[in-house]
Amino acid sequence: MYRLLLVLLVAASLNAQVYDGVAIVVKNKAITLLDIENEMKISHLDAKEASDILIRKQLEALEIEERKITVASTEVYDDIKKMASRNKMSISDFYDAVRESNGMTSTELKEKTKEKILSQKLYSAIAYSSISEPSESEIEEYYEMHKESYKHPASFKVIIYDSKDRNRLQEKVDNPMFYSPEIATNEQVLPFDRISPELASLLEKTPLNHFTAIIPNGKGGFMSFYMKEIESAKEGGLESVRNQILNSIMAEQREQVLGDYFAKLRHNADINVIRTVK
C-alpha cells in the first residue's frame, strides 16, 4: 500500500515538473514560459502578441511536417552562396561578416536560412493559387499611399578603413585619433543603387560621424566605414520603385491569404492554454 502511494506521489511530482514550464500546448507540442519570454524580448511585444506568434510558428511547423516539406542542405548552401555573391564575398568571408555584424554563427545562419526556405515552400503550397498580380491602378494607388516608405539616400560619402589586423582596426574605431600605418584609408562616394542591399542596410543604420561594425573585406582582412555625409535622394517617381511596389503588394496579398489560412487552422486546432505569462 505504502509502495503504491509512493509511486503515485513520485508520478504526480514528475508530471508537475513536466508541466511547470509549459504555457501552451498546440496539438501535443509544448510552448514554454521561457519561449514566450524570449519572444517578448526579441520582438519587443507583450505576452499575448508573443504567444500568438509562437502559436502561429507551431502551426506552421506542424503544417510543414504534415505536407512533408523538406529542405536539402544543398538548397541552404546555394542560398547562402547567392547572399555572399551579392556582397562580393567568398562564403567564408560572408560567414565572418554575419558573425561580426549580427553575432550569428555559421551554424545559426544555416538554420535560419533553412527556416526561411521552409517557410517560402509552405507559403507557395498554401498561397500560390490565391495570389494574382496587381493591376496598374492598384500599383499607382499603393505608390501614392506609401511614398515615404520608398525614400532612401542617394549616396553615402564614407572613409573606408582597411586592415589585415582586426585589433588595430578596432583601436581606430574606438579612438578616431589613433593612427597606425597598418590601416589603409580610402574616401569614396557609394551610390545607394550600386551597392548590395546588405551594405546599404548597414550604412543606413550608421549615424553621421560614426563607424560601422567591423566586417571582412573579402581579401582576408577587415574594414569599417566612417560615415561623413549622406546625400538625400531626389523623388524618382513610380517607375524607380515599381518592382519594389509589386513585391510589396504580392507579399501583403500572400500574408493575407496565409493569415486567413492559419486563423482557420488555429480555430479548429487542439490548443490548450495552461498558464499565461504575468
Summary of the structure (lengths in Angstrom):
residues: 278
radius of gyration: 24.8
end to end distance: 40.9
largest distance: 85.3
contacts: 729
relative contact order: 0.14
helix: 60%
strand: 16%
